[in-house]
Amino acid sequence: MGRDPKRPARRRSTGLPLKVPAEFLEEIIGFLRRSPLQLLHIPVARINLAARRIKSLGEADIQTLEDGDASITNTVLHNLNGLKSASALERPWRIIAPLLGIFHLCVKLETAKVLTVGPRTENELFILLAAGFREENITGLDLISYSEKVKLGDMHRMPFAADSFDVIVLGWVLAYSNDVEKAVSEVLRVAKPGAYVTVGWEYNPKTSEELARESGSIVSGGRVNHAEEILGLFGDHVDYVHFKSEPHPDMWDNTTDVVAVFRLK
Ligand SMILES: C[S@@+](CC[C@H](N)C(=O)[O-])C[C@H]1O[C@@H](n2cnc3c(N)ncnc32)[C@H](O)[C@@H]1O
């Protein structure tokens, strides 16, 4: 028996709310096939891409900085494990997204040169691409690298000329420094005048002694409980503070973020 011609054809379900028609969805999928860069705007897609890339790596694909310094060797081992478990992949979004609220930066995103120190995974690079920075303007610096965009190097001796970057991303990396003053002086050296800096740090309710007793804890760059402490590291070089995120009182017994986003003089 054929379909009653007076009866309207049943819509194919797209699985989307608000009865989005199937042809709309197909058009969007076609658009994504033609412009795959847009996929990086979808968190689940970029996390999946970054995680698959990490899973596909062999030992020989991962380079590490070997300079004989014991604290660097410990940091490398600790972060290689973190890389393999691919944890915290989306965390950098929380310090890169606030940059997009800065109109003066938004109008020059396409030409802005950005350095991310300690990205660990390519997901941080994907996030910068999704934010609107261009691939040729993105540079990473880390003690470990499996990516052609991430240079091997130490944040205390950055292999870059002075006045090189318009934006510097320091995502949960300064805590690994055994000489935060030196690391900050390197940031100030390679930053262009008026550069934007975004910093993420972990707030942890444990004392330094408790952390030091914990096996595997190699974080030596000091504790941070307030965004003001991050700003204090940059002192008089800070021209304007765009964003601060302090630990919420509900989270004082947990680990959470401390974030500061500012412009340098
Ligand atoms: C905790 S991970 C942060 C990863 C990522 N930025 C995030 O927000 O999740 C710290 C990264 O900083 C890198 N790192 C630690 N000490 C460093 C140093 N002296 N110079 C450059 N990178 C360093 C580590 O290798 C690691 O990839």
The ligand as an SDF file (V2000), in Angstrom:
LIG
                    3D

 27 29  0  0  0  0  0  0  0  0999 V2000
   50.5460   22.2070   33.6120 C   0  0  0  0  0  0  0  0  0  0  0  0
   51.0830   22.2990   31.9490 S   0  0  0  0  0  0  0  0  0  0  0  0
   50.0140   23.5360   31.3110 C   0  0  0  0  0  0  0  0  0  0  0  0
   49.4280   23.1120   29.9990 C   0  0  0  0  0  0  0  0  0  0  0  0
   48.4410   24.1120   29.4170 C   0  0  0  0  0  0  0  0  0  0  0  0
   49.0260   25.4300   29.2550 N   0  0  0  0  0  0  0  0  0  0  0  0
   47.1940   24.2340   30.2580 C   0  0  0  0  0  0  0  0  0  0  0  0
   46.8190   25.3360   30.5650 O   0  0  0  0  0  0  0  0  0  0  0  0
   46.5770   23.2210   30.5750 O   0  0  0  0  0  0  0  0  0  0  0  0
   52.6180   23.1660   32.1190 C   0  0  0  0  0  0  0  0  0  0  0  0
   53.4130   23.1720   30.8260 C   0  0  0  0  0  0  0  0  0  0  0  0
   54.5140   24.0720   31.0030 O   0  0  0  0  0  0  0  0  0  0  0  0
   55.6850   23.4680   30.5070 C   0  0  0  0  0  0  0  0  0  0  0  0
   56.8440   24.0300   31.2230 N   0  0  0  0  0  0  0  0  0  0  0  0
   57.1810   23.8350   32.5260 C   0  0  0  0  0  0  0  0  0  0  0  0
   58.3390   24.4740   32.8100 N   0  0  0  0  0  0  0  0  0  0  0  0
   58.7160   25.1050   31.6710 C   0  0  0  0  0  0  0  0  0  0  0  0
   59.8370   25.9180   31.3120 C   0  0  0  0  0  0  0  0  0  0  0  0
   60.8180   26.1750   32.1790 N   0  0  0  0  0  0  0  0  0  0  0  0
   59.9020   26.4220   30.0640 N   0  0  0  0  0  0  0  0  0  0  0  0
   58.9270   26.1260   29.1440 C   0  0  0  0  0  0  0  0  0  0  0  0
   57.8520   25.3460   29.4100 N   0  0  0  0  0  0  0  0  0  0  0  0
   57.7480   24.8320   30.6560 C   0  0  0  0  0  0  0  0  0  0  0  0
   55.4880   21.9910   30.7850 C   0  0  0  0  0  0  0  0  0  0  0  0
   56.3210   21.1760   29.9830 O   0  0  0  0  0  0  0  0  0  0  0  0
   53.9910   21.8250   30.4660 C   0  0  0  0  0  0  0  0  0  0  0  0
   53.7820   21.5270   29.1190 O   0  0  0  0  0  0  0  0  0  0  0  0
  1  2  1  0
  2  3  1  0
  2 10  1  0
  3  4  1  0
  4  5  1  0
  5  6  1  0
  5  7  1  0
  7  8  2  0
  7  9  1  0
 10 11  1  0
 11 12  1  0
 11 26  1  0
 12 13  1  0
 13 14  1  0
 13 24  1  0
 14 15  1  0
 14 23  1  0
 15 16  2  0
 16 17  1  0
 17 18  1  0
 17 23  2  0
 18 19  1  0
 18 20  2  0
 20 21  1  0
 21 22  2  0
 22 23  1  0
 24 25  1  0
 24 26  1  0
 26 27  1  0
M  CHG  2   2   1   9  -1
M  END
$$$$
